Amino acid sequence: MEEKIISIIEEILKTEPGIVTSDTKIADIEAWDSLAHVMIIGAIEEELHVSIPLDLAVEIESVQQLLEAVGC
């Protein structure tokens, strides 16, 4: 599931494969703004059939925290 989530992030942010890892912080990628964040959360919820509570979603600051939010 981790690889799928990273793939979703890379697709939305239009980054080269391998740039986004579990250690990536949102601040590390210029394209990861608030709109991209909403799009990433929505795509993950839709494709993986999970739900990330809004209060948790707004506090996510890294890929690792996003992975933990979906249970990885």
N, C-alpha and C positions, 0 to 999 in steps of 0.2 A: 504494500500500500504506500510506503514511503516513496518509492520510485514513481508511482502514479501521481502523487501529490506534487513532487518536484517537477514532473513533466507538465502538469497543469500550470504551475507557476511560470515555468520557462515559456510555455506557449502564450500565456496572457502578457507576460512582460517582453516577449519577443527577444529573448536572450539566446545565446549560443548554448547548446547542450554542455553540461558540466560546470557552468558558471554558478548555478544555484546548488547548494549542498545543505545538509542539515545544520551546518554551522553558520549559514548565511543570516545576517541580520537585515531587517528591512532597510535600515539606513545605508547599507552597503550598496544598494541598487537604486540609482537615481529614478528609474522608471516606476519604482514601487511607491506610488503616491496613494492618497486615500481612495481615489476612484479605483485604481488597480487592486487595492486591498479588498474592496467590496466585491469586485469582479472575481478575485481569487477565491474568497470565502464562498461566494455563490456557486462557482463552478465546482468546487470541492464538495459542497453539500449536494449538488445535483448529481454529479457523476458517481459519488461514493455512497449516496443515500445516507448521509449523516447530518446531524444538526449541531451547529456551533452556536451556543447562546450569545446574544448580542453583547452582553457585558464582558464576556470572555474575548470575543472577536476584536473588540476595540482595544484590548490590552495587549494583544499579540505583537511582539516586537522582533520575532525571529522565526525562521523556518522550524527550528526545534520546538518552539512553543506552539506553532501551528500543528505540528505532528502530534504533540501531546494532547492538544485539544480534540483531535479526532481519534485518539486512542492508540497511536503508534508508539 
